[in-house]
Amino acid sequence: MIIATGGVTYPQTGCSIDNYSLTGEPLTKIKYGLSPLITKEDLSGIAGITLNNVECSYKKSKVKGNVLISHVGLTGPGIIDLSSRISKDIDYDILDDDYDLSCEINIDLMPDFTREELKNKFNEDFQTKGKTQIKNYLKSLLTNNFIEYFLNRINIAPDTQLSRINKKSKNRLVENLKRFTLEIVDFNRDLAKVTIGGIKLENINPKTMESKITPNLYFAGEILDLDGPTGGYNLKIAFSTGYLAGLSAGELM
Ligand SMILES: Cc1cc2nc3c(=O)[nH]c(=O)nc-3n(C[C@H](O)[C@H](O)[C@H](O)COP(=O)(O)OP(=O)(O)OC[C@H]3O[C@@H](n4cnc5c(N)ncnc54)[C@H](O)[C@@H]3O)c2cc1C
């Protein structure tokens, strides 16, 4: 018998939490992977905006990519990949009744500039373009529709002229461009694209996908403790382990 019933996330695919217990195999902790994130901050007013080529970080994990702002929080490749790293870091199990997935992430809105380079740029530009309003000046650096939200968040009036921005505000501007913090209250659990964790790999023969505990029982795909980032890695896992399990089980017939 080959069990290839997938993970437990994205229930529309027909998966079920019961499949794990039916296998009788020891399990790792089961977690959400590749998931959009829900923020404490209300981003609904700027939903639909994409922050291009930003760097999202959680503790020491960093992922560069586009971030899409949704009605409830954040999604897009940069966030989806980071979510798996957050999930692996937090100690919880979907199979438990109660757990807390809140955390803090930072977005480097200008990853191609160091703080020093930004400070030097602003010192020069704020003198030569003194009459320009900050909201217009930032158009060359940030996604247009994000600028007013960003400036309001950091307490700089969007129509302030550059020459009127004092040193403290300038430092706040640089700091938030390099480290824009958002509080995550939860994963958008129904939209997690992959399940992290599953059947423990130490109990599976990697040459055949057969269980070391139950002879003639094979496993393939997402039900195993295997997951990858976005980019086809999870499909590759499913195809390769499925192929191997099929070949191995077929040899018995
Ligand atoms: C929206 C979405 C987008 C994704 N995008 C990507 C991507 O771009 N790249 C990538 O690599 N991965 C992606 N993934 C993940 C990838 O699709 C999965 O990792 C992969 O399909 C897992 O394959 P699987 O065969 O193990 O499980 P599944 O594809 O989930 O198949 C399991 C099947 O078993 C059936 N089943 C469940 N329980 C039972 C039972 N008790 N009896 C009989 N049948 C049962 C289910 O109905 C289902 O048909 C995405 C997932 C989602 C949800």
The ligand as an ORCA input file, in Angstrom:
! r2SCAN-3c Opt
* xyz 0 1
  C      -2.862     26.820     -3.873
  C      -1.591     25.986     -3.867
  C      -0.516     26.383     -4.669
  C       0.659     25.634     -4.654
  N       1.692     26.043     -5.426
  C       2.818     25.287     -5.446
  C       3.882     25.643     -6.322
  O       3.808     26.608     -7.083
  N       5.005     24.883     -6.303
  C       5.119     23.790     -5.478
  O       6.154     23.130     -5.496
  N       4.132     23.430     -4.656
  C       2.978     24.143     -4.632
  N       1.963     23.777     -3.801
  C       2.150     22.583     -2.946
  C       1.982     21.315     -3.767
  O       0.821     21.407     -4.571
  C       1.865     20.120     -2.804
  O       3.005     20.060     -1.976
  C       1.748     18.822     -3.597
  O       0.611     18.842     -4.425
  C       1.627     17.648     -2.613
  O       1.357     16.518     -3.374
  P       0.739     15.215     -2.675
  O       0.458     14.270     -3.801
  O       1.607     14.780     -1.560
  O      -0.628     15.711     -2.005
  P      -1.919     16.342     -2.686
  O      -1.574     17.011     -3.971
  O      -2.562     17.135     -1.612
  O      -2.806     15.086     -3.055
  C      -3.368     14.279     -2.041
  C      -4.626     13.640     -2.590
  O      -5.082     12.642     -1.677
  C      -6.486     12.763     -1.539
  N      -6.857     12.209     -0.223
  C      -6.695     12.761      1.001
  N      -7.105     11.933      1.966
  C      -7.516     10.798      1.359
  C      -8.021      9.552      1.814
  N      -8.166      9.289      3.125
  N      -8.349      8.611      0.900
  C      -8.177      8.842     -0.430
  N      -7.691      9.997     -0.919
  C      -7.359     10.962     -0.050
  C      -6.767     14.227     -1.660
  O      -8.092     14.469     -2.052
  C      -5.768     14.626     -2.765
  O      -6.308     14.440     -4.032
  C       0.770     24.495     -3.823
  C      -0.309     24.100     -3.021
  C      -1.483     24.848     -3.047
  C      -2.624     24.393     -2.178
*
